[in-house]
């Protein structure tokens, strides 16, 4: 199982040290840009779920392309 944790900068070293003491836990630090990308993808997936449930209206792809 993979987990993504958000930790305050001043506590990050402590949390990483604690996690490294568990032989069954592997840690990997990600960049702020990668964290933002993960959050944006998560938000997009949530929006797609809402569209499928009819709780959010989708825009046609052509309209989106024309904006660019």
C-alpha positions as CSV (number, residue, x, y, z in Angstrom):
1,X,0.0,0.0,0.0
2,X,1.2,3.5,-0.8
3,X,0.4,6.5,1.3
4,X,1.0,10.2,0.8
5,X,1.6,12.2,3.9
6,X,1.7,16.0,4.2
7,X,3.9,17.1,7.1
8,X,4.9,20.6,8.2
9,X,8.4,21.4,7.1
10,X,9.7,21.8,10.7
11,X,8.5,18.3,11.6
12,X,9.5,16.5,8.4
13,X,12.9,15.4,9.6
14,X,11.4,13.9,12.7
15,X,8.7,12.0,10.8
16,X,11.2,10.7,8.3
17,X,13.5,9.5,11.1
18,X,10.6,7.7,12.8
19,X,9.5,6.0,9.6
20,X,13.0,4.9,8.7
21,X,13.1,2.9,12.0
22,X,10.5,0.6,10.6
23,X,12.0,-2.1,8.4
24,X,8.6,-2.6,6.6
25,X,8.4,1.1,5.6
26,X,10.1,2.6,2.5
27,X,10.2,6.4,2.3
28,X,10.6,8.7,-0.7
29,X,10.5,12.4,-0.7
30,X,8.7,14.2,-3.5
31,X,9.1,17.7,-4.8
32,X,6.5,20.4,-4.3
33,X,5.8,20.3,-8.0
34,X,5.1,16.6,-8.0
35,X,2.9,17.0,-4.9
36,X,0.9,19.6,-6.7
37,X,0.5,17.4,-9.8
38,X,-0.8,14.6,-7.6
39,X,-3.3,16.9,-6.0
40,X,-4.4,18.2,-9.4
41,X,-4.9,14.7,-10.8
42,X,-6.8,13.7,-7.6
43,X,-9.1,16.7,-8.1
44,X,-9.6,15.9,-11.8
45,X,-10.6,12.3,-10.9
46,X,-13.1,13.6,-8.3
47,X,-14.6,16.0,-10.8
48,X,-15.0,13.1,-13.3
49,X,-16.8,11.1,-10.7
50,X,-19.2,14.1,-10.1
51,X,-19.8,14.4,-13.8
52,X,-20.7,10.7,-14.1
53,X,-23.1,11.1,-11.1
54,X,-24.7,14.1,-12.8
55,X,-23.7,16.5,-10.0
56,X,-21.3,18.5,-12.2
57,X,-21.7,19.6,-15.8
58,X,-18.9,18.8,-18.2
59,X,-17.6,21.1,-20.9
60,X,-17.2,19.8,-24.4
61,X,-13.6,19.1,-25.3
62,X,-13.8,21.3,-28.4
63,X,-14.6,24.3,-26.1
64,X,-11.6,23.6,-24.0
65,X,-9.3,23.3,-27.0
66,X,-10.6,26.6,-28.4
67,X,-9.7,28.3,-25.1
68,X,-6.1,27.2,-25.7
